Amino acid sequence: MKQLEALMVGQAEKWATKIVVTSELRKEALRRLFQMNIHPLSLFPGVDGLGRFCGQKADLFGWE
């Protein structure tokens, strides 16, 4: 975060926004991101991303 703040010194516009998702909406938000191909495997290619992807897919859609 310190590095990002250092890069954004002098910017007049707001450059970061925090979005809080309630626990009730979490799974639905993750499902929608998954449908848009935004998931751990697309964000973190490699074994770690694959493991997270499998876990998230099982959590959201079951073991089908």
URHUFEN-V625121 format. One record per run of one state. SS is the DSSP state (@ for helix, = for strand, . for the rest). FROM is the first residue (numbers start at 0). TO is the last residue. If there is no record, write none. Layout:
# URHUFEN-V625121
SS_FROM_TO ; SS_FROM_TO
This chain:
# URHUFEN-V625121
._0_0 ; @_1_6 ; ._7_21 ; @_22_34 ; ._35_38 ; @_39_42 ; ._43_45 ; @_46_60 ; ._61_63
